[in-house]
């Protein structure tokens, strides 16, 4: 047996820090409200029926959607003979409440793609 370790980051703390960026909370709130009230072309999750029904259930609260993802990342030389040896599993989430011009810049990566957990992929197997 070889011990392995992973790292788990607090979603609550990450969200708090993300929304403490100057203007981040106000921008996300205004963008979410504008898209939720739009009934024309479906261009985002925020103006779809699923989000509107979720938001209706929590009508007296402020709610933001969160999309969670899992992905493997190869550290080192992924083309060499030892490919897969240093593969890391990443769980991260995104917040679709920001306008596209904010999400598409490198300066805003801390608020658009937030890491939750990092671990060796070999300890996590989907059955």
ABEGO torsion letter per residue (X at the ends): XBBBBBBBBBAAAAAAAAAABBGAAAAAAAAAAAAAABABBBABAAABAAAAAAAAAAAABBBBBBBBBBBBBBBEBAABAABGAABBBBBBBBBAABBAAAAABAAAAAAABBBABBBBAAABBBX
